[in-house]
Amino acid sequence: MTTYAIGDLQGCHVEFVELLERLEFDPRRDRLWLAGDLVNRGPDSLACLREVMALGEAATTVLGNHDLHLLAVARGGEREKPGDTLAEVLEAPDRERLLDWLQSRPLLLRAAGTPGSGETVMTHAGLPPQWSVARAADLAGELAATLTGEHAGAFLERMYGNRPASWRDDLEGVDRLRVIVNTFTRMRFIDAEGRLDFTAREGLDSAPPGFAPWFQYPRHDDPWLLFGHWAALQGRVPGSRVRAEALDTGCVWGGRLTALNLANGERVSVPSRRDRPRSPFPTTRSSP
Ligand SMILES: Nc1ncnc2c1ncn2[C@@H]1O[C@H](COP(=O)(O)OP(=O)(O)OP(=O)(O)OP(=O)(O)OC[C@H]2O[C@@H](n3cnc4c(N)ncnc43)[C@H](O)[C@@H]2O)[C@@H](O)[C@H]1O
């Protein structure tokens, strides 16, 4: 059995199928960990959802900010935004089944490491240094319980927002859940106190003064951290002080879709198959 971690699909279904073929992925034998953001901005969100769901136990995904955006639009009264490509999901005959499935996905995946190495942990955006893996798993569980509980709709209506910008143990209610959501699904740059920045979304040189990528802060433990979300990193983690793997190589932006073999650390990627005139970015990372 081989387990592969794959970055943000964002509706890139053709590339997803091509990548699985390149991997010779066999759902009877192999496993997939997906970094979330299965949907939006790309052309085939509906096909991506159906494909991953159909893989059953062979595939598991964490929730990303675009997945939560879909849920907020469908079930939280949020409006679609310019550039969203969620309509085909929202109008699909099997929409409720797909949304129920998506809403019950976790925020964090973890697996025991090999002897002598730490755990493997996946979240959509990363893991901040102030949260141990155990703490993060508890907080992810709180959010998952809310999303699958009777107050899920009320939470989705109030999920959006950038405040509070940092975690405190005594946060309660929607403030607490919002920091958990924003940390697991939107984090990029943080400051030394763990405050989240929501203004910068491009490369490392877009860091606001006093902020650095979350992976440039040291941790007390040593998990192998798998994350997506940050396409401008192009699969790299410059200056990282933790063991981290950036998996979003910007397929939806005209880059590539990448899989990481968790047994040997090898990456395989396929190029984006669409012309995306909106994408002004170089795609420097090549397939091994
Ligand atoms: N509690 C909550 N509060 C508020 N919102 C919530 C929420 N929960 C969920 N949401 C949702 O999350 C969104 C806000 O999250 P953000 O994380 O602030 O939004 P984003 O930048 O649009 O994220 P995205 O996931 O698209 O990032 P990507 O790297 O692909 O793309 C980012 C940028 O990278 C650039 N880029 C891509 N490839 C690049 C490259 N190779 N080089 C340089 N830049 C590149 C692109 O131009 C793009 O602008 C909201 O719009 C909402 O939908």
The ligand as an ORCA input file, in Angstrom:
! r2SCAN-3c Opt
* xyz 0 1
  N     -13.749     32.413      8.464
  C     -13.614     32.869      7.218
  N     -13.495     34.197      7.022
  C     -13.326     34.686      5.792
  N     -13.251     33.906      4.675
  C     -13.366     32.570      4.818
  C     -13.560     32.001      6.083
  N     -13.624     30.662      5.911
  C     -13.487     30.423      4.613
  N     -13.349     31.556      3.925
  C     -13.110     31.620      2.473
  O     -11.727     31.844      2.314
  C     -11.472     32.973      1.453
  C     -10.434     33.822      2.082
  O      -9.236     33.063      2.295
  P      -7.866     33.700      1.837
  O      -6.753     32.734      2.089
  O      -7.757     35.051      2.467
  O      -8.236     33.797      0.295
  P      -7.486     33.497     -1.005
  O      -6.182     34.187     -1.029
  O      -8.482     33.813     -2.070
  O      -7.207     31.947     -0.869
  P      -6.934     30.836     -1.938
  O      -7.213     29.573     -1.201
  O      -7.700     31.087     -3.186
  O      -5.397     30.950     -2.176
  P      -4.399     30.663     -3.416
  O      -3.065     30.430     -2.808
  O      -4.910     29.643     -4.368
  O      -4.410     32.015     -4.190
  C      -4.052     33.176     -3.505
  C      -3.338     34.164     -4.420
  O      -2.120     33.563     -4.881
  C      -1.816     34.097     -6.123
  N      -0.933     33.120     -6.806
  C      -1.274     31.902     -7.293
  N      -0.177     31.294     -7.834
  C       0.858     32.162     -7.665
  C       2.251     32.128     -7.996
  N       2.797     31.067     -8.609
  N       3.008     33.204     -7.678
  C       2.468     34.273     -7.033
  N       1.177     34.355     -6.681
  C       0.373     33.311     -7.004
  C      -3.145     34.373     -6.796
  O      -3.075     35.569     -7.515
  C      -4.117     34.547     -5.644
  O      -4.463     35.917     -5.486
  C     -12.766     33.727      1.361
  O     -12.895     34.255      0.065
  C     -13.803     32.682      1.673
  O     -14.185     32.111      0.454
*
